[in-house]
Amino acid sequence: MFSSIVSSKDLQEENRTSMTGNKSKKIKLNNDHLRKINKPFIKSIKSPDGDIIDCVLFHLQPAFDLPELKGKKKWTPPELPKGHNVAGKTPEMKQLWNSKGESCPNGTIPIRRTIAGDILRSGSISKFGKKYHRKDNQDVTAGHEHAIGRVKEGEFYGGKAIFNIWEPNVTWNDFSLSQMWISTDGLPHLLNTIEAGWHVYPHIYKDNLPRLFNFWTPDAYRSGCYNLHCPGFIQTSQKLSLGAAIGPISTYNGPQYDTAFMMWKDPKSGDWWLSVGSEVIGYWPATLFTDLQDYATTVEYGGEVYSPRSAGRHTSTEMGSGHFEDEGFGRAAYVRNLEVVDEDNVLHEVSKLETFAEKPNCYGVESGYSDDWGNYIYFGGPGYNPDCL
């Protein structure tokens, strides 16, 4: 078993511009946190993009730092929703770290290693792995813009959709994502949500590559986190790594690469599971939540851009492909075969699909239907342009 810490030299190399205050204290605080989240590993894999993927024994992953989850170390495969395996509707995801045939041994899970610079770029340990607050998306929330399709005011036990993958240009402190949200309306408790998709987030990863991610919060983004950055999500897969770069990527007027995301409530355990392609990644124990212990009231699909700037010209961070929805296939981002899971654990095409965008001249969305794609949306945009100032 191996583990890693960082030194003063590591900190300087990872963050040459923000070394302030007591260096030795910062090193100690960062090392203490890195020891918490970087678990001992039995094998490490160097990814072509520079990441290190550690193969960590299943029972040592961060989720089991929570005393109430220690009893979850033995798990039973979930009951997959009926209709999930329709031929041609489950394209797989590929990642760079295992593109040359590398793999983690049985009994382990692949975890992207966190380094000092990842924490330093977030500003503080308390902010690391967290998501900026997102209010009800019917409001214009400062810094957040969406272009989505959604179904709401129902009882939903999951959702599934196929997303194509792009590499939008993102400025340093912004993020751009394409994902599915499964959430409650926040009544009588605070909003509960689970989320999964791909995002480009250089402030976390120091590059512009699209990466697989998930996120959860039981209290309107006050707590919870991305991936395995805090105890909560229990990973069971040894094939895909949360936070790791995806490849290949769709190109404008070229090949399109997409993959299926599904989140659903297992009728036996009541836990919320995540699959990507045909690979079951893991689950959020129902005990993490309040209202999501029962069901969700909203399912959303599409894109979001966050920019912290509060004044001046609109951000030029792109959403999706960076092109507007009306450019269509091969040019715009899409989410197709939109489905929801009912209380009998059966997948159905969505009905009463709404579309929503705060600033359609910056990032737009349109919906449609076809025999092959069922319900779908095209979405995205360049951000700043003559009509988006």
N, C-alpha and C positions, 0 to 999 in steps of 0.2 A: 504494500500500500504506500502511496506517495501523496504528499501535499505540498503546496507552494505558498510562499510569502513574498513580500516585496521589500526592497531596500531603498535607501535614499536615492541611489542612482536610477532605480526603476521609476520612482516618482518624478524625477527630473526629466527623464526621457519621455514619459507619458504626458507630462503637463509642464512645459517649459515656461508658461506665461502666468500661472496662477499659484506658484509656490509662495505663500504668505504665512505669517504667523510662526509659531513654533514648529520647526520642521520635524523634530523627533516626536513631538506629540501627535502630529498629523500622521506620521509613519505608523505609530503604534495604533491609533484609532482605525486607520485603514487596514492594517494587518489583522486586527481583531475582527473587523467585519468580513474581510476576505476569508479568514479561517471559518467563519460561520457559514458562508454561502459556497465556498469552494471546498467541497467535501473530498476526503481521501479517494484516490482513484487507483485502478489497477492497470490502466493503459491510457495513454494520451495520443491524440492524432493531430498532426499539423495540417490545417486546411489550406488550400491554395490562396485563399484571401487573407491569410495571416492569423486567423483564429486558432486557438487550441481547444479541441474537444476532449474532455475527460470522460472516461468510462467509469462510472461510479456504481458501486453495488446498490441495487434497488432499495434496500432497507436503510441506506445511509443518506438518501436524498433529503433536501431541505424540509420537505413537508413534515417529516417525522420529528422535527424539532418542536412541533406543537404537541404537548402531552395528550391532548384529546384525539390526535390522529395516530398515535402509536399503535392502536388496535387495528389500523387499516393496512398493516404491513402484509397481511394475507388478503388477496382480492380475488373476486370471481369475474370472469369475462362478462361484459354486459350483454343484454338482449338487444340486438340491433333492430332498428325500426324496419317494419315490413315495407318492402319496395325500395330498399336502399341500394340493391345490387342490380338495378336495371342495366342491361348490357349497353356499353358505350357512354354511361353517365358518371363514371367514376375515374377520371384521369388522375394519374399519380403525381406526386411532387418529388423532385430531385433536388439534392443539396450539394454544395461544393465539397464539403468535408469528406464525403464518402464517394465522390465521383470516380475515384480510381480503385474502387472495390474495398476500401477500408471499412471496418465494422467493429462494433463493440461486442465483447464476449457475452454469452448467455448469462443472465442474472444481473446484468448491468444496464444502465441507461446512459445515453450520451448527453453531457451537459457542457454547454459553452463556458469556458473558463472566464471568470470576471477578473480584470486586471485593475490596478490602481487608477489608471487614467479614466476608466469607465465611471468610477465613483467620483473622481475629481471633476469631470465634466458636468456631472449632475448638480454640483454646487455644494452638496453636503450628503452625508450618509443617510439622513432622514428623508431626503428627496430621491435617493437612488432607487430606480425601479418603479417609481410612482408615475401616475399619469396626471396631466393637468386637468383641473376640474372641468367637467362637461355637464352643463345644465340641460333641461328639457330642450330637445332640438327644435321645438317650435319657436324658441326665442333666438335672437341673435346674440350668441355668447361671445364675449370679447376674445378675439384670437382664434376661435374655432369656426370653421365653415365646412358644410356637408353638402353632398349631392347623393341622395339615397332613395331607395324604394323601401316601403315599410308596410306592415300589416299590424294593426293594433286593436285594442279593446276586445280582446278575446282571451281564451285560455289556451296557451301554447306550451307544448312539452318538448320543443326543439325546433330546429330548422336545418336546411341543407341548401347549398348553392355551389355553383362552379364559377370561380374567379380567374380571369386571365392576369398574368403577372408582368409588370412593367418595372422600369427603373426611372421614375420621375426625378427631375432635378430638384433638389431640396437645399435651401440655404441652411447655414450651420445650426441655428437654434430652433428651426421649424421641424415638423414631421409631416409626412404624407402617407396615407394608408388606404388599403382596400380590405374590408372586413365584414363580418356578420356580428350583430349585437343580439343577444337574448336578454331581455330585461323586464323588470317590473315597473309599475308606475310610481313607486315610492310611497304608496299609501297602504296601510297606516304607518309603515316604517320608511326608512330612507331607501333610495333607489338601490336595487340589487342588479348587477349585470355581469354576464360572462361574454367575452369577446374573443374572436380569433380571425386571423387573416395574414396578410403580409404588410410590412411597412418599411419605409426608408426613414431612418432617424439618426443622422450623423452625430447628434449631440450625445447619443448613447454609444454608438458603434464606431464613430470616427471615420465612416465612409458612406458612400451613397448607394450601397447594395441593398436590394430587397431581401427581407429576412422574414422567416416564419415567426409568428408571435402569438401568444394569447395573453389575456388580461382578465382580472376579476376584481370586483369590489362589492362589499356588503352594505356600504354606507355612503353612497354618492361620492365615491372617489376620495374619501377621507383616509381609507386604508385599502389594502389589497395591493397588487403589483403586477408587473409584466412577468411572464415566463416562470422561472423558478427563483426569482430574486428575493422572495420572502416565502415562508412556509405557507402552504395552502394547496396548490395544484399537485396531484400525485401522478407522476409520469410512469407509464408501464411499458412504453415502446423502447426498443433498442435500435430502431432504424432511423428516426428523425430527431433532430435536436432543435429545441426552441431557441430562437435567437440566432440560429445559423443561417448563412447566406444561401439563397436559392439560385439555381441555374439549371437549364437555360432560361432566358427571358424573352418575352415577346418583342418583336421589332416592328417599326412603322412600315406598312406596306410589305411586311415579311411574315415569317412563321409566327403563329400564335401559340403560346404555351399557357395552359390553364390547369387548375386542380380543384378538387372538390373539398369543401369544408362542411362538416356536420357536427352539430352539438345537440345532444338530446338527454332527456331524463330517463335513466334506466328504471323500468317499472318495478324491478325486484328490489334494488338497493335504495332508490330515490336519489342517487348521486347523478351529477351532470357530467356526461362524457364528451370527449372531443375526438373526432377522427379527421385525418387529412388524407385524401385519396382513399385507399382501402385500409390504411394503417390506423389502428386505434391508438391514440397517443397517450391517453390517461384520463383523469377525472378530477372534478372539484367535489369533495364531499359535501353533501347537502347541509351538514352541520355548520358550514362556513356562513350560511345565509339565513335570512329571516323569511321574506316572502318567496324567494326561489326554492324554499323547501316544498312549496306547493306547485306552482306553475309560473310561467312568464305571461305578461300581458302585451308585450310588443316584440316583434322580430323585425330587424332592419338589415339592409344589405347595401353596400356602396362605399363611398369614399369620404375621407375627412382630411382636412389640412389644418394644422395648428401653427400659428405664428405669434410670438409674444409681443411683437411691435404693436404699439397702441396709437401711434400717430404717423403721419406722413404717407408716402406712397404705399399702395397695396403690395403685399409680398409677391415675389415672382416664383415662389415655390409651386411646382406643378402638382396636379392631382391626376392619378391614373397614368395615361400615356403623355399627358401634357396637352392633349388635343380635346376639343369639345365633342360632346356626345353626338352631334349631328354628322360627324365624319364617318360613323358606323364601323363595320367590321374591318379589322386589320389596321385601324387607325386610332380608334377610341377604346378605352377600357370598358369591359363588360362584366356583368354578373348574370349568369343564365341558369335555367332550370331551378327557379326559386320555389322552394318547398317548405312546408311546416309539418311538425309532428303533432298528432292529436293524442288524446288521453288513452287511446288504445294502442299507442306506439306504432302508428301507421303514418307514412309520409303521404302528403297531399299537395297538389299544386296550390300556390297561394291564391286567395280570392280577395277582392277589394284592395288591390295594391295601390298605394298612394306614392307619389313622388314628391320630393322636397329638396329645395336648395335655397340657402339664405341669399346668395348673390349669384344668380344664374349667368351674369355677364363675366364672372370670374371662373366659376365652376358650375357646370350644368348637368342635367339628368333628363332622360326620357325613357319611357317604358314601351314594351311591345310584347307580342306573342307570336310564336310559330310552332309548328308541329314538332320540330326537332328540339327547340330550346324551351318550349313552354313559355312561362312568364320570364322576361328578362329586362334588364336595364343597360343602357349605355350611359357613361358618366365621365366627368373629368373636365380639365381645362388648364390653361397656362398660368392662371393667376393674373398678375399685372398685364394689362393691354389697354389700348385706347378707350375701351368701354368699361374697364375695371381699373379704377384709379386708386 
